[in-house]
Amino acid sequence: MIAIIVAVAENGVIGGDNRLLWHISEDLKHFKAVTTGHPVVMGRKTYESLGRPLPNRRNVVVTRQPLALDGCEVAHSLGEALALFAPEERVFVIGGAQIYGQALPLCDEFYLTRVFRAYEGDTRFPAWDESEWRLVESESFASGKDFPHPFAFERYVRR
Ligand SMILES: NC(=O)c1ccc[n+]([C@@H]2O[C@H](COP(=O)([O-])OP(=O)(O)OC[C@H]3O[C@@H](n4cnc5c(N)ncnc54)[C@H](OP(=O)(O)O)[C@@H]3O)[C@@H](O)[C@H]2O)c1
């Protein structure tokens, strides 16, 4: 079972200068609650942006380079990364844009945090067809503890 988890600004931006552009502590908690205990697969740039493997999860980094990264497994394609896991295992693809683009056609479930504000950034979530997905959960917030704009946690499954 392959799931994507991502936070997207209302103009499609997900990052800039290889970092996140907002700090929403509720979203970090949500990400942790959803993914802990499950493997996470990410692109090499997202790994560099995190700077360390995420604890209590198998971390797989996708790169074309011959890298060895402490605490991570390295795969040389998304297919190679996903083949490390049995089909019944819940695997989370956690970005970034290049890896999301390759994973979208393969995934069954989609955790989307919508950030209702536009950001200037250099990285966007790829276009996705909402008609292929069914919204099964949604929780909206007018603002966060330290974030003054609305956001929502949504979960979609493929129709
Ligand atoms: N808002 C969110 O939820 C969220 C989540 C994650 C990331 N982000 C943001 O997204 C940005 C990073 O995204 P990105 O698209 O620039 O990079 P990325 O997808 O994280 O990583 C790209 C790298 O992955 C490797 N790669 C990609 N496709 C491959 C393939 N088919 N086979 C082998 N290796 C492959 C390459 O590594 P090599 O160059 O080493 O070969 C490539 O340079 C950052 O700003 C980050 O903060 C946002």
The ligand as an SDF file (V2000), in Angstrom:
LIG
                    3D

 48 52  0  0  0  0  0  0  0  0999 V2000
    5.5090   20.5700    1.5660 N   0  0  0  0  0  0  0  0  0  0  0  0
    5.8550   19.2880    1.6910 C   0  0  0  0  0  0  0  0  0  0  0  0
    5.0620   18.4720    2.1900 O   0  0  0  0  0  0  0  0  0  0  0  0
    7.2050   18.8220    1.2400 C   0  0  0  0  0  0  0  0  0  0  0  0
    7.5890   17.4770    1.4170 C   0  0  0  0  0  0  0  0  0  0  0  0
    8.8520   17.0720    0.9630 C   0  0  0  0  0  0  0  0  0  0  0  0
    9.6870   17.9880    0.3580 C   0  0  0  0  0  0  0  0  0  0  0  0
    9.2740   19.2740    0.2080 N   0  0  0  0  0  0  0  0  0  0  0  0
   10.1420   20.2590   -0.4570 C   0  0  0  0  0  0  0  0  0  0  0  0
   10.4140   19.7960   -1.7770 O   0  0  0  0  0  0  0  0  0  0  0  0
   11.6960   20.3010   -2.1780 C   0  0  0  0  0  0  0  0  0  0  0  0
   12.5490   19.1440   -2.6770 C   0  0  0  0  0  0  0  0  0  0  0  0
   11.8950   18.5440   -3.7860 O   0  0  0  0  0  0  0  0  0  0  0  0
   12.6760   18.2570   -5.1740 P   0  0  0  0  0  0  0  0  0  0  0  0
   11.6430   17.8750   -6.1790 O   0  0  0  0  0  0  0  0  0  0  0  0
   13.5820   19.4190   -5.4570 O   0  0  0  0  0  0  0  0  0  0  0  0
   13.6270   17.0370   -4.8060 O   0  0  0  0  0  0  0  0  0  0  0  0
   13.3710   15.5240   -4.2850 P   0  0  0  0  0  0  0  0  0  0  0  0
   12.2300   14.9090   -5.0450 O   0  0  0  0  0  0  0  0  0  0  0  0
   13.3030   15.5150   -2.8100 O   0  0  0  0  0  0  0  0  0  0  0  0
   14.7570   14.8520   -4.6670 O   0  0  0  0  0  0  0  0  0  0  0  0
   15.1870   14.8720   -6.0030 C   0  0  0  0  0  0  0  0  0  0  0  0
   16.3500   13.9080   -6.1390 C   0  0  0  0  0  0  0  0  0  0  0  0
   15.8760   12.5630   -6.0130 O   0  0  0  0  0  0  0  0  0  0  0  0
   16.6390   11.7280   -6.8540 C   0  0  0  0  0  0  0  0  0  0  0  0
   15.7590   11.1360   -7.8660 N   0  0  0  0  0  0  0  0  0  0  0  0
   14.6210   11.6240   -8.3860 C   0  0  0  0  0  0  0  0  0  0  0  0
   14.0860   10.7520   -9.2560 N   0  0  0  0  0  0  0  0  0  0  0  0
   14.9220    9.6850   -9.2860 C   0  0  0  0  0  0  0  0  0  0  0  0
   14.9150    8.4510   -9.9860 C   0  0  0  0  0  0  0  0  0  0  0  0
   13.9010    8.1270  -10.8290 N   0  0  0  0  0  0  0  0  0  0  0  0
   15.9150    7.5800   -9.7800 N   0  0  0  0  0  0  0  0  0  0  0  0
   16.9200    7.8770   -8.9060 C   0  0  0  0  0  0  0  0  0  0  0  0
   16.9790    9.0280   -8.2020 N   0  0  0  0  0  0  0  0  0  0  0  0
   15.9900    9.9200   -8.3940 C   0  0  0  0  0  0  0  0  0  0  0  0
   17.7080   12.5830   -7.4800 C   0  0  0  0  0  0  0  0  0  0  0  0
   18.7990   12.5550   -6.5650 O   0  0  0  0  0  0  0  0  0  0  0  0
   20.3350   12.7170   -7.0340 P   0  0  0  0  0  0  0  0  0  0  0  0
   20.4390   14.1180   -7.5630 O   0  0  0  0  0  0  0  0  0  0  0  0
   21.0970   12.4780   -5.7690 O   0  0  0  0  0  0  0  0  0  0  0  0
   20.5650   11.6750   -8.0780 O   0  0  0  0  0  0  0  0  0  0  0  0
   17.0450   13.9540   -7.4750 C   0  0  0  0  0  0  0  0  0  0  0  0
   17.9630   15.0260   -7.5470 O   0  0  0  0  0  0  0  0  0  0  0  0
   12.2740   21.0050   -0.9500 C   0  0  0  0  0  0  0  0  0  0  0  0
   12.0080   22.4100   -1.0310 O   0  0  0  0  0  0  0  0  0  0  0  0
   11.4880   20.4020    0.2020 C   0  0  0  0  0  0  0  0  0  0  0  0
   11.4200   21.2750    1.3180 O   0  0  0  0  0  0  0  0  0  0  0  0
    8.0680   19.7020    0.6320 C   0  0  0  0  0  0  0  0  0  0  0  0
  1  2  1  0
  2  3  2  0
  2  4  1  0
  4  5  1  0
  4 48  2  0
  5  6  2  0
  6  7  1  0
  7  8  2  0
  8  9  1  0
  8 48  1  0
  9 10  1  0
  9 46  1  0
 10 11  1  0
 11 12  1  0
 11 44  1  0
 12 13  1  0
 13 14  1  0
 14 15  2  0
 14 16  1  0
 14 17  1  0
 17 18  1  0
 18 19  2  0
 18 20  1  0
 18 21  1  0
 21 22  1  0
 22 23  1  0
 23 24  1  0
 23 42  1  0
 24 25  1  0
 25 26  1  0
 25 36  1  0
 26 27  1  0
 26 35  1  0
 27 28  2  0
 28 29  1  0
 29 30  1  0
 29 35  2  0
 30 31  1  0
 30 32  2  0
 32 33  1  0
 33 34  2  0
 34 35  1  0
 36 37  1  0
 36 42  1  0
 37 38  1  0
 38 39  2  0
 38 40  1  0
 38 41  1  0
 42 43  1  0
 44 45  1  0
 44 46  1  0
 46 47  1  0
M  CHG  2   8   1  16  -1
M  END
$$$$
